[in-house]
Amino acid sequence: MNRHSFRPETGRCLSDKDHLEDILLMKEMNMNPVRMSHFVPDERFLDHCDSLGLFVLDEVTGWQQGYDTVVGPKLIRETILKDENHPSVVIWDHGNEGGWNFANKKYFHIYDIQKRLVIYPWLLRNGVDTRHYPSYNFDTARYAKGNAPFKPLEFMHGLYDGGHGTGLEEYWKLY
Amino acid sequence: MHACGFLWAFADEAILRTDMDGQYYDSDENNAPDGILEPNHEKEASFYTVKEIWSPVQIMPVEINREWDGCLFVQNKYLFSNLLACSFEWECIRTELWSTKE
């Protein structure tokens, strides 16, 4: 599940209860991993993930435009030093949909001594195919014949609840 | 090889505006109501579908007719857990809801 931190009355400021509510709702839907789209989470959210068991894809902030080699390394460093000791964090996302800079990729392994996998949301890179919004006809052949584990980091867009429940079963049978 | 997938997105995002008449949830038109949950986290219909499709215990379809002996077939999708660790409750009900009888 792709998760933003948001509430109508407090915006991005969430209480401990809000974080827990999000996690319990995801658990109720039988979800195992959660993606921090497209920014790093609150510490308390990760504490609950550690405690209750959700895999976290922790994402360095970045959306479609990458950071330069001055700001980018600082963001990577701060993300890793803040969250590296949470066992729930299993993967780093280097920005979203082009929100990365390959010149900065070395900083992940400089700062993260556990050398977690770094993925690039929507690319086939570092051994993982993360294509976004795979189409039913075209992409199924690609995934059936590809060697890399396929993991769309965004799929089944649910504007006005139009895409989740209606299309998921067909995709899931296919995969 | 399919590893997993991430639905877009968890919850609709809308700000509760206090500068408008009455209660007005502003989602910037089509730019934020992509969620399985509504802005205050009420469940939308897909919540229950997703829960069922991704359930670690799948119940196989069964044709219920005169020959049906009351058994249900379940499939264990857990990677490590035995279904003996689970407890189940179910009931069989008679309903006229979808009956074709007049």
Chai-1 contact restraints between the chains, C-beta under 6 A:
chainA,res_idxA,chainB,res_idxB,connection_type,confidence,min_distance_angstrom,max_distance_angstrom,comment,restraint_id
A,M1,B,L7,contact,1.0,0.0,6.0,A-B,restraint_1
A,M1,B,F10,contact,1.0,0.0,6.0,A-B,restraint_2
A,N2,B,F6,contact,1.0,0.0,6.0,A-B,restraint_3
A,N2,B,W8,contact,1.0,0.0,6.0,A-B,restraint_4
A,N2,B,A9,contact,1.0,0.0,6.0,A-B,restraint_5
A,R3,B,F10,contact,1.0,0.0,6.0,A-B,restraint_6
A,F6,B,E13,contact,1.0,0.0,6.0,A-B,restraint_7
A,P8,B,A14,contact,1.0,0.0,6.0,A-B,restraint_8
A,P8,B,I15,contact,1.0,0.0,6.0,A-B,restraint_9
A,P8,B,L16,contact,1.0,0.0,6.0,A-B,restraint_10
A,P8,B,P39,contact,1.0,0.0,6.0,A-B,restraint_11
A,E9,B,L16,contact,1.0,0.0,6.0,A-B,restraint_12
A,M29,B,V50,contact,1.0,0.0,6.0,A-B,restraint_13
A,M29,B,K51,contact,1.0,0.0,6.0,A-B,restraint_14
A,N30,B,K51,contact,1.0,0.0,6.0,A-B,restraint_15
A,N30,B,W54,contact,1.0,0.0,6.0,A-B,restraint_16
A,N30,B,S55,contact,1.0,0.0,6.0,A-B,restraint_17
A,P33,B,C4,contact,1.0,0.0,6.0,A-B,restraint_18
A,R35,B,F6,contact,1.0,0.0,6.0,A-B,restraint_19
A,P149,B,M1,contact,1.0,0.0,6.0,A-B,restraint_20
A,P149,B,A3,contact,1.0,0.0,6.0,A-B,restraint_21
A,F150,B,H2,contact,1.0,0.0,6.0,A-B,restraint_22
A,K151,B,A3,contact,1.0,0.0,6.0,A-B,restraint_23
A,K151,B,C4,contact,1.0,0.0,6.0,A-B,restraint_24
A,P152,B,G5,contact,1.0,0.0,6.0,A-B,restraint_25
A,L153,B,F6,contact,1.0,0.0,6.0,A-B,restraint_26
A,E154,B,F6,contact,1.0,0.0,6.0,A-B,restraint_27
A,E154,B,W8,contact,1.0,0.0,6.0,A-B,restraint_28
A,F155,B,G5,contact,1.0,0.0,6.0,A-B,restraint_29
A,M156,B,L7,contact,1.0,0.0,6.0,A-B,restraint_30
A,H157,B,W8,contact,1.0,0.0,6.0,A-B,restraint_31
A,G158,B,D34,contact,1.0,0.0,6.0,A-B,restraint_32
A,L159,B,D34,contact,1.0,0.0,6.0,A-B,restraint_33
A,Y160,B,P33,contact,1.0,0.0,6.0,A-B,restraint_34
A,D161,B,E44,contact,1.0,0.0,6.0,A-B,restraint_35
A,D161,B,S46,contact,1.0,0.0,6.0,A-B,restraint_36
A,H164,B,L7,contact,1.0,0.0,6.0,A-B,restraint_37
A,H164,B,I36,contact,1.0,0.0,6.0,A-B,restraint_38
A,H164,B,S46,contact,1.0,0.0,6.0,A-B,restraint_39
A,G165,B,A45,contact,1.0,0.0,6.0,A-B,restraint_40
A,G165,B,S46,contact,1.0,0.0,6.0,A-B,restraint_41
A,G165,B,T49,contact,1.0,0.0,6.0,A-B,restraint_42
A,L168,B,I53,contact,1.0,0.0,6.0,A-B,restraint_43
A,E169,B,I53,contact,1.0,0.0,6.0,A-B,restraint_44
A,W172,B,I53,contact,1.0,0.0,6.0,A-B,restraint_45
A,Y175,B,H2,contact,1.0,0.0,6.0,A-B,restraint_46
